[in-house]
Amino acid sequence: MPEDLRSLVSDIVERARRYGADEADAYVHSGVESTVTVRKQQTERLFEAASRSVSIRVIKQKRTAVCNTSDLTPKALDEMVRTAVELAAISEPDEYAGLPAREDLALDEGAALQLYDERFESLTVDEMRDIVLRAEQAAFDFDSRITNSEGAEFGAERGEVVLANTLGFCRGFPYTAASFAVSVLADEPDGKKQSDSWFTVERALHRMLSPEEVGRRAASRVVRKLGGRKVATREVPVVWEPTVAVRLLALLGGAVSGEALFKRSTFLTELEGEPVGSPLVNVRDDPTLPGRLGTRPFDGEGVSRRVNALFEGGVFRQFLFDSYYARRLGRRTTGSAARSGDTIGIGTSNLVWEAGETPPEDLIASVDDGLYLTELMGFGFNATTGDLSKGAAGIWIEKGRLAYPVVEINVSGNLREMLASIDGAGNDLQWLGAAAAPTLRMARLTVSGL
């Protein structure tokens, strides 16, 4: 970790103390981002930018202010610190404001977490362009009905983050991340078009899917949409493809926030220690997994990483907390503070829905009449009640086989009841960004159509 960044944040928090802050922490991010976009085998966009930014949180007499700047000159940094202290002095006091307890802070920097791939240092624009050109071409080669592209893009980023506070904490880590995706269109017989995409995202280049595999997956997903039909409204078994199971997982990630508990805006408010799902609901938040996108040596406040079991055998175990909401509710931080620029809140790291033992094809084969759910659309979820109603698409299952695509449908239910109805979990755990889930089967769910 470059010593200049350490010196920078250490100086900022010491300066805040000199200007009258009781407590302070500073967070600096320095990185380089590159993007290449192609469409129909032609380069459309090349972009590369370096950035540095720093933010400070100041607490004075239980009054808090946060400021940030991208100007790292001494004069600008001094002005940022002075402004933060002055704003804190006139803000409303909050008895729960403060840094984490010293004993909760991380003691190491997670050297074995595989957050940085040195290969990024020699990655060229030509290599990135070649990858997305190959991915797009593989999609075109997959099926003659794929006639157009919405583009393919490769993005790569490498950088460092450092956090320091007035408790003597000063640690950081380097990181890398890359992704590429391709989106293509296929022709329906009536001239309408369907679109779909696929992507891969990893911290290390060697762990990414091949360009040809990404292109083929994008193509296969759009081709299977062709000839979509409508279906009558009814309750049927629904098999959730991992891509939509991850969407379900994200809803749970929001529902377990300690802030949502404080505001009583989650359907899980009174359910800690209670069964809320079937025994196949096993979910954890795990920032310790080497090489994963949500992995980190400490949270946004410097608290040490830990694995948090959220659901075990269908029993809801705990909410996630940063230090602020932990104090408000008489709890202890779970190391779940998320920080981005001048925003500090509660967030997840790597959300994992543990796989079951059943091959996904067996889950489909077990359904006589039902839906293989492949897509969710819209924002129809009430976190307070757990009620869900979203636009959807998928493939209808008849006598254990994928029969035909279905369109213009909704799936609806209550999330607690949906969790309780899960009676199958596949052995095909799939990572999509910082979340992983297997194929899931729900015994009954309302599918609204005609």
Buried (B, 14 or more C-beta within 10 A) or exposed (E): BEEEBBEBBBBBBBBBBEBBBBBBBBBBBBBBBBBBBBBEEEEEEEEEEEEBBBBBBBBBEBBBBBBBBEEBEEEEBBBBBBBBBBBBBEBEEBEEBBBBBEEBBBEEBBEEBBBBBEEBEEBEBEEBBBBBBBBBBBBBEBBEBBEBBBBBBBBBBBBBBBBBBBBEBBBBBBBBBBBBBBBBBBBEEEEEBBBBBBBBBBBBBEBBBEBBBBBBBBBBBBBBBBEBBEBEEEEBBBBBBBBBBBBBBBBBBBBBBBBBBBEEBBBBBEBBEEBBBBBBBBBBBBBBBEBBBBBBBBBBBBBBBBBBEBBBEBBBBBBBBBBBBBBBBEBBBBBBBBBEEBEBBBBBBBBBBBBBEBEBEBBBEBBEEBBBBBBBEEEBBEBEEBBBBBBBBBBBBEEBEBBBBBBBBBBBBBBBBBBBBBBBBBBBBBBBBBBBBBBBBBBBBBBBBE
